[in-house]
Amino acid sequence: MIADEASSVTDAIRSRFSCRAFAPRPVDEAVLRQLLEVASRSPSGGNLQPWVVHVLLGDSMAKFRAMLEPLLVGNPMGGKAEYHVYPPSLGEPYRTRRFQVGEDMFRTIGVVRDDRPGRVRQFLRNYDFFGAPAALFFLVDRQMGPPQWADIGMLMQSLMLLAREQGLDTCAQEAWSSWHAEITGFLGTPPELMLFCGMAIGYRDADAPINGLRSRRAPVEEFATFHR
């Protein structure tokens, strides 16, 4: 059983997971503002602070969903992303890890491997933020490179751990990259900013079986080498 909130960094890391079913309880804007203020202390090479964040909640979430809903009917998977979320030819052990977490997730909701429509339905829940009442979009200036993308990743990690301290849960969503044109158009951002990632945030639905999923992690011996 996972605690409703975290009281230490260790608790926050151990209790963080990709929440895929949220309760309708709203998130206070002041809480989101505080999370971003503290998360902005994340490491940033040369102090570039390359992150640009847009927050949706309340009416803006309703308007965004209304904008996207008819587009999903005609083109449920979106368009071509501006970058590869995963390498086109994913080798081992990464391919097996990705396959395994997918199988584990679908098992929690009773969707078998041959149930293609069921798998698509679950994937499309990404585009409702899994029912979350609030969301964030992270953008980056196109002149930035992989080191600055790493900075944004650290900001997101900080935000996700701080959310646990407040009893909130999150789900980072690169799936939104397929809707980059529609999202940047909705946000009114300039063309020099590229959509990097989205994040659903809110309070978990404690009764949703999918929220019981915990991804498997390799032991330290598998990924770390100690030089003595």
N, CA, C and O of each residue as an XYZ file, in Angstrom:
912
protein
N       0.849     -1.190      0.000
C       0.000      0.000      0.000
C       0.883      1.238      0.000
O       1.850      1.307      0.759
N       0.570      2.199     -0.826
C       1.376      3.403     -0.950
C       0.784      4.497     -0.077
O      -0.431      4.689     -0.041
N       1.648      5.206      0.622
C       1.189      6.300      1.478
C       0.569      7.401      0.629
O       0.934      7.581     -0.533
N      -0.386      8.147      1.225
C      -1.044      9.233      0.506
C      -0.089     10.387      0.227
O      -0.290     11.140     -0.725
N       0.946     10.532      1.046
C       1.916     11.595      0.820
C       3.273     11.118      1.284
O       3.384     10.103      1.971
N       4.304     11.850      0.907
C       5.671     11.461      1.232
C       6.275     12.449      2.216
O       6.085     13.659      2.092
N       7.006     11.921      3.197
C       7.619     12.780      4.206
C       9.127     12.876      4.060
O       9.777     13.592      4.823
N       9.699     12.162      3.084
C      11.133     12.230      2.834
C      11.377     12.037      1.352
O      10.484     11.611      0.620
N      12.587     12.351      0.908
C      12.926     12.149     -0.501
C      12.801     10.672     -0.856
O      12.280     10.327     -1.916
N      13.274      9.811      0.022
C      13.167      8.373     -0.222
C      11.715      7.956     -0.371
O      11.378      7.200     -1.282
N      10.849      8.441      0.514
C       9.421      8.131      0.416
C       8.852      8.614     -0.915
O       8.077      7.911     -1.564
N       9.243      9.811     -1.309
C       8.719     10.383     -2.548
C       9.127      9.556     -3.761
O       8.313      9.301     -4.649
N      10.391      9.139     -3.797
C      10.878      8.336     -4.923
C      10.201      6.979     -4.948
O       9.777      6.513     -6.005
N      10.097      6.342     -3.793
C       9.504      5.007     -3.736
C       7.998      5.021     -4.007
O       7.449      4.040     -4.507
N       7.341      6.111     -3.683
C       5.886      6.162     -3.849
C       5.451      6.794     -5.158
O       4.270      6.746     -5.503
N       6.389      7.388     -5.897
C       6.027      7.958     -7.197
C       5.743      6.842     -8.191
O       6.456      5.840     -8.240
N       4.708      7.026     -8.971
C       4.405      6.092    -10.051
C       3.639      6.853    -11.124
O       3.190      7.975    -10.887
N       3.489      6.260    -12.291
C       2.745      6.899    -13.365
C       1.259      6.649    -13.136
O       0.746      5.569    -13.426
N       0.586      7.650    -12.617
C      -0.840      7.525    -12.286
C      -1.653      7.575    -13.579
O      -1.529      8.519    -14.360
N      -2.476      6.568    -13.800
C      -3.280      6.506    -15.021
C      -4.775      6.497    -14.752
O      -5.570      6.086    -15.597
N      -5.145      6.957    -13.565
C      -6.565      7.146    -13.236
C      -6.634      8.141    -12.086
O      -6.172      7.860    -10.980
N      -7.217      9.306    -12.356
C      -7.279     10.368    -11.360
C      -8.710     10.559    -10.852
O      -9.682     10.309    -11.565
N      -8.807     11.003     -9.618
C     -10.090     11.392     -9.039
C     -10.427     12.800     -9.527
O      -9.521     13.547     -9.899
N     -11.704     13.181     -9.535
C     -12.088     14.506    -10.030
C     -11.750     15.661     -9.094
O     -11.994     16.815     -9.450
N     -11.204     15.398     -7.926
C     -10.875     16.442     -6.960
C      -9.932     17.476     -7.577
O      -8.880     17.101     -8.095
N     -10.276     18.759     -7.536
C      -9.431     19.787     -8.158
C      -8.120     20.001     -7.406
O      -7.995     19.662     -6.230
N      -7.158     20.567     -8.108
C      -5.863     20.907     -7.526
C      -5.788     22.416     -7.398
O      -6.074     23.141     -8.351
N      -5.409     22.883     -6.240
C      -5.329     24.318     -5.968
C      -4.211     24.947     -6.804
O      -3.091     24.438     -6.838
N      -4.521     26.040     -7.464
C      -3.514     26.738     -8.267
C      -2.321     27.167     -7.424
O      -1.185     27.124     -7.897
N      -2.560     27.576     -6.192
C      -1.464     28.002     -5.320
C      -0.501     26.858     -5.056
O       0.704     27.082     -4.934
N      -1.011     25.636     -4.966
C      -0.152     24.470     -4.754
C       0.715     24.240     -5.990
O       1.913     23.989     -5.861
N       0.138     24.321     -7.166
C       0.905     24.136     -8.398
C       1.983     25.208     -8.542
O       3.104     24.925     -8.967
N       1.635     26.421     -8.189
C       2.608     27.517     -8.266
C       3.788     27.256     -7.313
O       4.946     27.482     -7.664
N       3.469     26.780     -6.109
C       4.526     26.489     -5.136
C       5.414     25.354     -5.615
O       6.635     25.414     -5.466
N       4.806     24.312     -6.192
C       5.591     23.187     -6.703
C       6.571     23.655     -7.771
O       7.733     23.248     -7.776
N       6.102     24.506     -8.671
C       6.972     24.994     -9.737
C       8.071     25.903     -9.199
O       9.205     25.866     -9.675
N       7.732     26.712     -8.213
C       8.733     27.609     -7.620
C       9.877     26.810     -7.004
O      11.046     27.131     -7.216
N       9.545     25.777     -6.249
C      10.596     24.967     -5.607
C      11.331     24.136     -6.650
O      12.555     24.020     -6.596
N      10.592     23.552     -7.607
C      11.219     22.716     -8.637
C      12.189     23.509     -9.496
O      13.104     22.931    -10.081
N      12.008     24.817     -9.582
C      12.902     25.643    -10.400
C      14.327     25.682     -9.856
O      15.236     26.185    -10.516
N      14.520     25.144     -8.636
C      15.871     25.020     -8.092
C      16.590     23.786     -8.634
O      17.705     23.488     -8.207
N      15.977     23.075     -9.555
C      16.609     21.899    -10.162
C      17.896     22.290    -10.878
O      18.041     23.437    -11.301
N      18.837     21.348    -11.022
C      20.103     21.656    -11.694
C      19.885     22.154    -13.120
O      18.992     21.690    -13.829
N      20.716     23.102    -13.517
C      20.636     23.631    -14.871
C      22.023     24.076    -15.295
O      22.582     25.018    -14.733
N      22.578     23.394    -16.291
C      23.916     23.724    -16.765
C      24.013     25.163    -17.226
O      23.220     25.604    -18.058
N      24.986     25.908    -16.688
C      25.149     27.312    -17.034
C      23.996     28.175    -16.555
O      23.885     29.337    -16.944
N      23.138     27.615    -15.714
C      21.950     28.301    -15.207
C      21.061     28.818    -16.345
O      20.437     29.872    -16.228
N      21.015     28.053    -17.455
C      20.180     28.464    -18.581
C      18.690     28.416    -18.243
O      17.896     29.193    -18.775
N      18.321     27.493    -17.350
C      16.903     27.320    -17.006
C      16.072     27.251    -18.293
O      15.229     28.118    -18.525
N      16.296     26.235    -19.130
C      15.712     26.217    -20.472
C      14.240     25.843    -20.530
O      13.672     25.749    -21.618
N      13.612     25.627    -19.379
C      12.223     25.173    -19.357
C      11.226     26.314    -19.532
O      11.411     27.412    -19.007
N      10.183     26.030    -20.270
C       9.018     26.905    -20.392
C       7.816     26.029    -20.069
O       7.628     24.987    -20.697
N       7.007     26.431    -19.109
C       5.914     25.586    -18.613
C       4.585     26.307    -18.754
O       4.456     27.473    -18.383
N       3.602     25.606    -19.290
C       2.231     26.099    -19.348
C       1.356     25.172    -18.510
O       1.432     23.949    -18.633
N       0.532     25.766    -17.664
C      -0.302     25.009    -16.734
C      -1.766     25.157    -17.133
O      -2.254     26.267    -17.346
N      -2.455     24.031    -17.230
C      -3.886     24.031    -17.519
C      -4.654     23.556    -16.290
O      -4.296     22.552    -15.675
N      -5.691     24.271    -15.945
C      -6.580     23.853    -14.871
C      -7.887     24.622    -15.024
O      -7.947     25.631    -15.726
N      -8.919     24.142    -14.369
C     -10.195     24.837    -14.423
C     -10.746     24.978    -15.833
O     -10.819     24.002    -16.580
N     -11.133     26.193    -16.193
C     -11.744     26.446    -17.499
C     -10.800     26.115    -18.653
O     -11.242     25.653    -19.705
N      -9.511     26.348    -18.459
C      -8.568     26.084    -19.548
C      -8.509     24.594    -19.875
O      -8.353     24.222    -21.038
N      -8.633     23.738    -18.857
C      -8.668     22.290    -19.106
C      -9.927     21.933    -19.888
O      -9.866     21.142    -20.829
N     -11.053     22.501    -19.512
C     -12.310     22.225    -20.211
C     -12.225     22.682    -21.671
O     -12.674     21.967    -22.567
N     -11.657     23.855    -21.915
C     -11.531     24.369    -23.280
C     -10.568     23.515    -24.099
O     -10.801     23.273    -25.284
N      -9.488     23.060    -23.470
C      -8.530     22.218    -24.184
C      -9.174     20.896    -24.583
O      -9.023     20.447    -25.719
N      -9.886     20.277    -23.655
C     -10.556     19.008    -23.958
C     -11.586     19.198    -25.073
O     -11.710     18.348    -25.955
N     -12.320     20.303    -25.035
C     -13.315     20.580    -26.071
C     -12.658     20.779    -27.433
O     -13.217     20.387    -28.457
N     -11.467     21.389    -27.448
C     -10.734     21.595    -28.690
C     -10.268     20.260    -29.272
O     -10.341     20.043    -30.482
N      -9.796     19.381    -28.412
C      -9.184     18.141    -28.881
C     -10.204     17.060    -29.218
O      -9.957     16.232    -30.094
N     -11.326     17.056    -28.545
C     -12.292     15.952    -28.688
C     -12.674     15.653    -30.133
O     -12.597     14.493    -30.538
N     -13.082     16.639    -30.934
C     -13.442     16.304    -32.321
C     -12.258     15.846    -33.164
O     -12.437     15.088    -34.118
N     -11.061     16.292    -32.830
C      -9.883     15.872    -33.578
C      -9.577     14.402    -33.331
O      -9.112     13.707    -34.233
N      -9.832     13.925    -32.124
C      -9.578     12.526    -31.791
C     -10.488     11.589    -32.566
O     -10.112     10.453    -32.853
N     -11.681     12.057    -32.905
C     -12.623     11.212    -33.643
C     -12.067     10.875    -35.021
O     -12.130      9.723    -35.452
N     -11.535     11.854    -35.702
C     -11.030     11.633    -37.045
C      -9.615     11.100    -37.105
O      -9.233     10.454    -38.081
N      -8.832     11.364    -36.071
C      -7.416     10.971    -36.097
C      -6.962     10.674    -34.674
O      -6.236     11.471    -34.080
N      -7.381      9.535    -34.119
C      -7.177      9.282    -32.687
C      -5.725      9.212    -32.234
O      -5.450      9.411    -31.050
N      -4.793      8.939    -33.129
C      -3.400      8.796    -32.718
C      -2.574     10.056    -32.957
O      -1.380     10.082    -32.660
N      -3.203     11.096    -33.491
C      -2.471     12.333    -33.711
C      -1.592     12.272    -34.947
O      -1.707     11.365    -35.771
N      -0.716     13.255    -35.056
C       0.168     13.341    -36.219
C       1.570     12.847    -35.908
O       1.787     12.094    -34.958
N       2.514     13.283    -36.726
C       3.902     12.869    -36.557
C       4.581     13.737    -35.509
O       4.545     14.966    -35.582
N       5.199     13.083    -34.535
C       5.914     13.810    -33.484
C       7.163     14.470    -34.060
O       7.680     14.054    -35.097
N       7.633     15.492    -33.380
C       8.832     16.189    -33.839
C      10.116     15.486    -33.412
O      11.209     15.877    -33.821
N       9.983     14.475    -32.611
C      11.154     13.687    -32.209
C      10.686     12.271    -31.894
O       9.502     12.044    -31.647
N      11.617     11.323    -31.902
C      11.294      9.939    -31.577
C      11.183      9.787    -30.062
O      12.147     10.028    -29.335
N      10.001      9.387    -29.591
C       9.848      9.123    -28.163
C      10.721      7.943    -27.755
O      11.332      7.950    -26.686
N      10.774      6.928    -28.620
C      11.671      5.785    -28.430
C      12.487      5.616    -29.708
O      12.011      5.970    -30.787
N      13.701      5.084    -29.610
C      14.487      4.840    -30.823
C      13.717      3.951    -31.792
O      13.056      3.005    -31.363
N      13.790      4.238    -33.094
C      13.034      3.443    -34.079
C      13.349      1.951    -34.032
O      12.452      1.123    -34.187
N      14.600      1.609    -33.822
C      14.993      0.198    -33.718
C      15.522     -0.034    -32.311
O      16.725      0.049    -32.063
N      14.615     -0.322    -31.406
C      14.959     -0.446    -29.997
C      15.565     -1.812    -29.724
O      14.916     -2.836    -29.938
N      16.809     -1.834    -29.251
C      17.492     -3.088    -28.967
C      17.259     -3.566    -27.547
O      16.516     -2.951    -26.781
N      17.901     -4.665    -27.210
C      17.786     -5.244    -25.871
C      18.818     -4.622    -24.925
O      19.883     -4.187    -25.362
N      18.498     -4.583    -23.632
C      17.320     -5.144    -22.950
C      16.111     -4.207    -22.959
O      15.092     -4.495    -22.332
N      16.230     -3.082    -23.674
C      15.213     -2.030    -23.594
C      13.881     -2.463    -24.211
O      12.809     -2.148    -23.693
N      13.970     -3.194    -25.331
C      12.743     -3.654    -25.983
C      11.935     -4.551    -25.047
O      10.718     -4.403    -24.936
N      12.609     -5.472    -24.380
C      11.916     -6.382    -23.468
C      11.315     -5.629    -22.294
O      10.200     -5.934    -21.870
N      12.033     -4.654    -21.764
C      11.510     -3.872    -20.639
C      10.248     -3.124    -21.048
O       9.273     -3.086    -20.298
N      10.268     -2.530    -22.233
C       9.090     -1.792    -22.695
C       7.916     -2.734    -22.903
O       6.789     -2.423    -22.520
N       8.178     -3.877    -23.504
C       7.128     -4.866    -23.728
C       6.536     -5.349    -22.399
O       5.319     -5.484    -22.265
N       7.394     -5.602    -21.441
C       6.941     -6.148    -20.166
C       6.059     -5.181    -19.404
O       5.032     -5.584    -18.857
N       6.441     -3.904    -19.358
C       5.633     -2.955    -18.602
C       4.275     -2.763    -19.271
O       3.271     -2.548    -18.592
N       4.243     -2.842    -20.602
C       2.971     -2.755    -21.298
C       2.061     -3.924    -20.960
O       0.875     -3.740    -20.690
N       2.626     -5.135    -20.978
C       1.842     -6.317    -20.632
C       1.347     -6.254    -19.191
O       0.203     -6.605    -18.902
N       2.208     -5.809    -18.300
C       1.815     -5.696    -16.884
C       0.684     -4.684    -16.716
O      -0.242     -4.903    -15.934
N       0.766     -3.569    -17.458
C      -0.268     -2.553    -17.337
C      -1.611     -3.061    -17.844
O      -2.626     -2.908    -17.165
N      -1.626     -3.658    -19.020
C      -2.890     -4.130    -19.582
C      -3.496     -5.251    -18.740
O      -4.716     -5.418    -18.704
N      -2.656     -6.003    -18.077
C      -3.155     -7.084    -17.217
C      -3.973     -6.515    -16.062
O      -4.944     -7.135    -15.630
N      -3.595     -5.347    -15.560
C      -4.327     -4.769    -14.424
C      -5.761     -4.397    -14.791
O      -6.626     -4.328    -13.918
N      -6.017     -4.156    -16.082
C      -7.363     -3.754    -16.502
C      -8.038     -4.841    -17.341
O      -9.078     -4.600    -17.954
N      -7.448     -6.027    -17.367
C      -8.076     -7.159    -18.037
C      -8.091     -7.074    -19.547
O      -8.981     -7.631    -20.190
N      -7.118     -6.386    -20.127
C      -7.025     -6.289    -21.585
C      -5.964     -7.282    -22.063
O      -4.782     -7.141    -21.751
N      -6.399     -8.280    -22.819
C      -5.484     -9.326    -23.290
C      -4.718     -8.825    -24.509
O      -5.071     -7.810    -25.111
N      -3.671     -9.550    -24.859
C      -2.772     -9.109    -25.920
C      -3.490     -8.953    -27.256
O      -3.173     -8.037    -28.014
N      -4.434     -9.813    -27.556
C      -5.105     -9.758    -28.856
C      -6.236     -8.727    -28.910
O      -6.850     -8.542    -29.961
N      -6.515     -8.058    -27.794
C      -7.601     -7.080    -27.744
C      -7.080     -5.730    -28.215
O      -6.823     -4.835    -27.411
N      -6.931     -5.596    -29.513
C      -6.407     -4.361    -30.085
C      -7.281     -3.153    -29.759
O      -6.747     -2.114    -29.368
N      -8.608     -3.249    -29.905
C      -9.445     -2.094    -29.552
C      -9.289     -1.678    -28.088
O      -9.282     -0.488    -27.775
N      -9.164     -2.664    -27.189
C      -8.995     -2.347    -25.778
C      -7.699     -1.621    -25.515
O      -7.644     -0.713    -24.686
N      -6.661     -2.015    -26.213
C      -5.363     -1.368    -26.044
C      -5.401      0.066    -26.583
O      -4.821      0.974    -25.987
N      -6.076      0.261    -27.695
C      -6.191      1.608    -28.255
C      -7.000      2.502    -27.316
O      -6.645      3.660    -27.096
N      -8.094      1.960    -26.761
C      -8.908      2.744    -25.839
C      -8.086      3.221    -24.644
O      -8.209      4.367    -24.210
N      -7.254      2.334    -24.121
C      -6.429      2.721    -22.983
C      -5.396      3.764    -23.387
O      -5.144      4.710    -22.640
N      -4.797      3.598    -24.560
C      -3.816      4.579    -25.025
C      -4.460      5.953    -25.177
O      -3.844      6.969    -24.854
N      -5.689      5.987    -25.664
C      -6.360      7.260    -25.885
C      -6.693      7.978    -24.586
O      -6.967      9.178    -24.600
N      -6.674      7.273    -23.473
C      -6.898      7.930    -22.183
C      -5.776      8.923    -21.883
O      -5.946      9.845    -21.085
N      -4.612      8.721    -22.542
C      -3.549      9.727    -22.452
C      -4.097     11.101    -22.791
O      -3.762     12.091    -22.139
N      -4.948     11.158    -23.822
C      -5.392     12.435    -24.354
C      -6.574     13.016    -23.589
O      -7.166     14.010    -24.008
N      -6.910     12.392    -22.473
C      -7.802     13.003    -21.486
C      -7.044     13.217    -20.187
O      -7.652     13.455    -19.143
N      -5.716     13.134    -20.246
C      -4.871     13.256    -19.054
C      -5.296     12.238    -17.989
O      -5.130     12.483    -16.794
N      -5.841     11.103    -18.421
C      -6.306     10.053    -17.507
C      -7.299     10.595    -16.485
O      -7.390     10.101    -15.361
N      -8.044     11.625    -16.902
C      -9.045     12.196    -16.015
C      -8.518     13.207    -15.023
O      -9.260     13.641    -14.142
N      -7.257     13.598    -15.138
C      -6.664     14.549    -14.191
C      -7.328     15.915    -14.302
O      -7.736     16.315    -15.392
N      -7.442     16.639    -13.185
C      -8.055     17.965    -13.195
C      -7.102     19.077    -13.626
O      -7.533     20.203    -13.874
N      -5.822     18.767    -13.717
C      -4.825     19.779    -14.090
C      -3.701     19.111    -14.875
O      -3.489     17.902    -14.781
N      -2.992     19.915    -15.644
C      -1.911     19.373    -16.459
C      -0.880     20.457    -16.735
O      -1.155     21.651    -16.619
N       0.302     20.010    -17.100
C       1.375     20.932    -17.461
C       1.952     20.501    -18.800
O       2.047     19.311    -19.102
N       2.335     21.498    -19.600
C       3.076     21.244    -20.829
C       4.443     21.902    -20.698
O       4.559     23.058    -20.291
N       5.480     21.135    -21.055
C       6.860     21.604    -20.972
C       7.372     21.830    -22.385
O       7.310     20.943    -23.236
N       7.873     23.023    -22.613
C       8.384     23.390    -23.924
C       9.842     23.809    -23.811
O      10.318     24.166    -22.733
N      10.544     23.762    -24.942
C      11.953     24.120    -24.955
C      12.264     24.898    -26.221
O      11.717     24.607    -27.285
N      13.135     25.878    -26.110
C      13.579     26.645    -27.258
C      14.309     25.710    -28.225
O      15.130     24.897    -27.801
N      14.017     25.822    -29.498
C      14.587     24.912    -30.488
C      16.110     25.012    -30.605
O      16.741     24.100    -31.140
N      16.708     26.091    -30.121
C      18.162     26.195    -30.184
C      18.851     25.300    -29.146
O      20.060     25.080    -29.217
N      18.077     24.788    -28.185
C      18.652     23.956    -27.131
C      18.921     22.536    -27.622
O      18.286     22.061    -28.563
N      19.877     21.864    -26.967
C      20.248     20.507    -27.340
C      19.984     19.515    -26.225
O      19.353     19.859    -25.226
N      20.468     18.267    -26.385
C      20.230     17.218    -25.395
C      20.594     17.600    -23.960
O      19.859     17.219    -23.050
N      21.688     18.333    -23.701
C      21.973     18.694    -22.312
C      20.857     19.518    -21.674
O      20.554     19.357    -20.491
N      20.247     20.404    -22.469
C      19.164     21.224    -21.920
C      17.875     20.417    -21.776
O      17.072     20.683    -20.881
N      17.676     19.431    -22.657
C      16.538     18.525    -22.486
C      16.680     17.774    -21.159
O      15.696     17.518    -20.465
N      17.929     17.426    -20.823
C      18.168     16.758    -19.542
C      17.793     17.671    -18.381
O      17.250     17.213    -17.375
N      18.084     18.962    -18.520
C      17.694     19.923    -17.483
C      16.183     19.922    -17.275
O      15.708     19.948    -16.140
N      15.430     19.891    -18.374
C      13.973     19.875    -18.263
C      13.509     18.583    -17.599
O      12.560     18.588    -16.815
N      14.180     17.479    -17.916
C      13.852     16.214    -17.259
C      14.063     16.290    -15.758
O      13.278     15.734    -14.989
N      15.119     16.974    -15.337
C      15.364     17.112    -13.894
C      14.313     18.002    -13.248
O      13.888     17.743    -12.121
N      13.889     19.049    -13.950
C      12.805     19.883    -13.434
C      11.538     19.049    -13.250
O      10.862     19.158    -12.227
N      11.223     18.223    -14.233
C      10.030     17.387    -14.158
C      10.124     16.395    -13.007
O       9.154     16.193    -12.276
N      11.295     15.774    -12.843
C      11.487     14.831    -11.740
C      11.305     15.534    -10.396
O      10.641     15.014     -9.499
N      11.896     16.713    -10.265
C      11.728     17.464     -9.022
C      10.249     17.740     -8.762
O       9.767     17.588     -7.640
N       9.550     18.142     -9.795
C       8.134     18.455     -9.665
C       7.334     17.224     -9.242
O       6.452     17.317     -8.389
N       7.638     16.084     -9.833
C       6.911     14.856     -9.510
C       7.157     14.414     -8.069
O       6.248     13.915     -7.406
N       8.378     14.596     -7.589
C       8.681     14.221     -6.205
C       8.057     15.206     -5.223
O       7.546     14.805     -4.177
N       8.097     16.490     -5.556
C       7.450     17.494     -4.699
C       5.935     17.274     -4.645
O       5.301     17.518     -3.618
N       5.367     16.811     -5.756
C       3.935     16.518     -5.777
C       3.584     15.445     -4.757
O       2.544     15.525     -4.102
N       4.434     14.456     -4.620
C       4.178     13.385     -3.646
C       4.145     13.949     -2.228
O       3.370     13.481     -1.394
N       4.972     14.940     -1.951
C       4.984     15.566     -0.631
C       3.635     16.210     -0.316
O       3.250     16.331      0.847
N       2.918     16.623     -1.377
C       1.613     17.260     -1.213
C       0.462     16.253     -1.348
O      -0.706     16.644     -1.346
N       0.789     14.961     -1.465
C      -0.249     13.954     -1.633
C      -0.798     13.872     -3.045
O      -1.838     13.256     -3.278
N      -0.098     14.493     -3.990
C      -0.505     14.483     -5.391
C       0.234     13.402     -6.158
O       1.304     12.953     -5.747
N      -0.346     12.991     -7.272
C       0.305     12.042     -8.170
C       0.392     12.637     -9.563
O      -0.303     13.601     -9.882
N       1.247     12.057    -10.386
C       1.527     12.605    -11.704
C       1.687     11.497    -12.728
O       1.834     10.324    -12.386
N       1.654     11.894    -13.983
C       2.028     10.987    -15.068
C       2.676     11.820    -16.161
O       2.015     12.641    -16.797
N       3.964     11.610    -16.380
C       4.659     12.289    -17.472
C       4.209     11.660    -18.784
O       4.134     10.436    -18.895
N       3.904     12.504    -19.788
C       3.287     12.010    -21.013
C       3.961     12.566    -22.270
O       3.627     13.655    -22.737
N       4.898     11.814    -22.799
C       5.471     12.207    -24.082
C       4.521     11.891    -25.233
O       4.774     12.290    -26.370
N       3.428     11.177    -24.949
C       2.423     10.887    -25.974
C       1.859     12.170    -26.586
O       1.385     12.164    -27.722
N       1.912     13.264    -25.831
C       1.397     14.526    -26.352
C       2.223     15.064    -27.510
O       1.769     15.965    -28.216
N       3.421     14.537    -27.722
C       4.257     15.038    -28.816
C       3.581     14.854    -30.177
O       3.906     15.556    -31.134
N       2.635     13.903    -30.261
C       1.917     13.681    -31.520
C       0.882     14.769    -31.807
O       0.338     14.847    -32.908
N       0.618     15.601    -30.808
C      -0.350     16.682    -30.979
C       0.323     18.042    -30.783
O      -0.314     18.996    -30.335
N       1.603     18.125    -31.116
C       2.373     19.336    -30.829
C       1.800     20.568    -31.515
O       1.766     21.642    -30.915
N       1.348     20.438    -32.760
C       0.842     21.611    -33.480
C      -0.438     22.141    -32.835
O      -0.613     23.348    -32.671
N      -1.324     21.222    -32.475
C      -2.584     21.628    -31.863
C      -2.358     22.242    -30.479
O      -3.022     23.207    -30.102
N      -1.422     21.676    -29.740
C      -1.165     22.166    -28.386
C      -0.520     23.545    -28.421
O      -0.951     24.454    -27.711
N       0.513     23.704    -29.247
C       1.165     25.016    -29.308
C       0.218     26.072    -29.875
O       0.293     27.243    -29.503
N      -0.682     25.651    -30.786
C      -1.687     26.584    -31.279
C      -2.648     27.003    -30.181
O      -3.005     28.177    -30.081
N      -3.066     26.061    -29.363
C      -3.970     26.361    -28.253
C      -3.297     27.278    -27.239
O      -3.908     28.217    -26.730
N      -2.026     26.990    -26.951
C      -1.296     27.781    -25.954
C      -0.871     29.144    -26.496
O      -0.613     30.069    -25.726
N      -0.800     29.265    -27.812
C      -0.365     30.528    -28.408
C       1.120     30.770    -28.255
O       1.554     31.917    -28.148
N       1.912     29.695    -28.242
C       3.359     29.842    -28.067
C       4.036     30.129    -29.409
O       3.539     29.705    -30.453
N       5.161     30.842    -29.391
C       5.865     31.187    -30.636
C       6.506     29.956    -31.272
O       6.764     28.974    -30.575
N       6.769     29.985    -32.577
C       7.298     28.808    -33.286
C       8.673     28.358    -32.817
O       9.052     27.208    -33.036
N       9.423     29.241    -32.177
C      10.762     28.820    -31.717
C      10.700     27.912    -30.491
O      11.719     27.359    -30.078
N       9.518     27.755    -29.911
C       9.367     26.837    -28.783
C       8.793     25.512    -29.262
O       7.779     25.484    -29.960
N       9.436     24.423    -28.888
C       8.986     23.083    -29.256
C       8.365     22.395    -28.052
O       8.900     22.473    -26.946
N       7.239     21.723    -28.260
C       6.638     20.944    -27.183
C       7.535     19.753    -26.867
O       7.893     18.982    -27.758
N       7.888     19.611    -25.610
C       8.730     18.498    -25.181
C       7.907     17.385    -24.538
O       8.069     16.215    -24.884
N       7.030     17.741    -23.611
C       6.337     16.706    -22.847
C       5.134     17.309    -22.142
O       5.076     18.517    -21.914
N       4.184     16.468    -21.802
C       3.068     16.876    -20.967
C       3.122     16.142    -19.646
O       3.888     15.192    -19.487
N       2.309     16.580    -18.697
C       2.251     15.894    -17.400
C       0.859     16.078    -16.794
O       0.407     17.203    -16.584
N       0.197     14.979    -16.520
C      -1.061     15.014    -15.785
C      -0.737     15.079    -14.295
O       0.218     14.455    -13.832
N      -1.543     15.840    -13.545
C      -1.301     15.962    -12.108
C      -2.634     16.080    -11.380
O      -3.548     16.769    -11.833
N      -2.727     15.403    -10.257
C      -3.949     15.433     -9.468
C      -3.887     14.405     -8.352
O      -2.809     13.978     -7.938
N      -5.047     14.020     -7.880
C      -5.152     13.035     -6.809
C      -5.584     11.700     -7.410
O      -6.557     11.640     -8.161
N      -4.876     10.656     -7.087
C      -5.151      9.345     -7.673
C      -6.549      8.837     -7.334
O      -7.111      9.176     -6.292
N      -7.095      8.029     -8.216
C      -8.290      7.242     -7.921
C      -7.792      5.984     -7.233
O      -7.263      5.081     -7.881
N      -7.963      5.926     -5.914
C      -7.399      4.832     -5.136
C      -8.039      3.493     -5.457
O      -7.477      2.447     -5.132
N      -9.204      3.507     -6.090
C      -9.912      2.263     -6.392
C      -9.629      1.729     -7.788
O     -10.089      0.640     -8.130
N      -8.887      2.464     -8.595
C      -8.613      2.037     -9.971
C      -7.523      0.972     -9.989
O      -6.412      1.237     -9.531
N      -7.803     -0.222    -10.502
C      -6.797     -1.297    -10.517
C      -5.507     -0.913    -11.227
O      -4.432     -1.375    -10.844
N      -5.598     -0.064    -12.271
C      -4.401      0.288    -13.028
C      -3.395      1.040    -12.179
O      -2.197      1.018    -12.463
N      -3.877      1.709    -11.133
C      -2.965      2.434    -10.250
C      -2.205      1.522     -9.302
O      -1.365      1.981     -8.528
N      -2.498      0.236     -9.362
C      -1.722     -0.717     -8.580
C      -0.465     -1.184     -9.296
O       0.352     -1.901     -8.719
N      -0.308     -0.777    -10.561
C       0.869     -1.185    -11.330
C       2.134     -0.530    -10.801
O       2.169      0.681    -10.583
N       3.159     -1.322    -10.598
C       4.488     -0.815    -10.267
C       5.471     -1.444    -11.248
O       5.642     -2.663    -11.264
N       6.106     -0.628    -12.052
C       7.002     -1.147    -13.076
C       8.191     -1.854    -12.444
O       8.681     -1.457    -11.387
N       8.640     -2.895    -13.104
C       9.786     -3.659    -12.617
C      11.069     -2.867    -12.872
O      11.195     -2.196    -13.897
N      12.003     -2.946    -11.955
C      13.278     -2.247    -12.118
C      14.436     -3.235    -11.982
O      14.401     -4.158    -11.168
N      15.447     -3.015    -12.794
C      16.620     -3.890    -12.766
C      17.385     -3.686    -11.467
O      17.410     -2.577    -10.935
N      18.011     -4.740    -10.948
C      18.826     -4.597     -9.745
C      20.065     -3.750    -10.030
O      20.502     -3.628    -11.174
N      20.611     -3.179     -8.987
C      21.788     -2.311     -9.136
C      22.904     -3.024     -9.876
O      23.608     -2.413    -10.680
N      23.071     -4.312     -9.610
C      24.160     -5.079    -10.236
C      24.042     -5.124    -11.760
O      25.029     -5.348    -12.459
N      22.844     -4.913    -12.259
C      22.629     -4.992    -13.689
C      23.011     -3.711    -14.426
O      23.361     -3.754    -15.605
N      22.947     -2.566    -13.731
C      23.204     -1.305    -14.442
C      24.361     -0.485    -13.882
O      24.738      0.530    -14.467
N      24.925     -0.911    -12.759
C      26.013     -0.114    -12.148
C      27.279     -0.952    -11.994
O      27.223     -2.133    -11.649
N      28.411     -0.321    -12.255
C      29.709     -0.955    -12.052
C      30.480     -0.163    -11.013
O      30.666      1.045    -11.161
N      30.918     -0.817     -9.990
C      31.691     -0.170     -8.920
C      33.182     -0.444     -9.141
O      33.602     -1.599     -9.213
N      33.965      0.608     -9.247
C      35.410      0.488     -9.449
C      36.091      0.743     -8.110
O      36.023      1.847     -7.570
N      36.742     -0.277     -7.586
C      37.357     -0.157     -6.259
C      38.876     -0.054     -6.392
O      39.578      0.053     -5.386
